[in-house]
């Protein structure tokens, strides 16, 4: 039961991480000292936000999805171990 509870907590943490990363209306880019809109592009390992500074200069802000994938894998492993343990009992 503890493994299933821990896996649920890990999944909730991964969802919260994604929501907090995506919920920012503006991003502050310190090297350019400006606020920009948040257009998001999804890629398999990261979320890329195009800062669209000007027509000739493109800048991107990347949010990695690797922690989310790792938390999901650990959660699935914990659930499968808990189910295997319950099946053996």
Secondary structure, DSSP 4 states (H G I P E B T S, - for coil): -HHHHHHHHHHHHHHHHHHHHH--S-EEETTTTEEE--EEEE-SSEEEEE---SSS---EEEEE-HHHHHHHHHHHHHHHHHHHHHHH-
